[in-house]
Amino acid sequence: MVFTRMARTMEPLAKKIFKGVLVAELMGVFGAYFLFSKMNTSQDFRKAMSKKFPFILEVYYKSVEQSGMYGIREQDQETWCNSKN
């Protein structure tokens, strides 16, 4: 009897926790997609990322190279070196 009452009171809590985790996961997926899309289309954004979050830019470069697209890293470095001179 006590266990069934406790199980019923836990159901709403479990649903809230599940919804919270689901929302957090969805936000993470959409955030990662937005970040990748922005880095994929804007060299200026990649330059800003190289200064603030170089490890994220490295993950971007590796994922793009893994997909078979080479030369983006080198193109960025060349452009950024030429802009300093």
Order of alpha helices (4+ residues) and beta strands (2+ residues): alpha-alpha-alpha-alpha
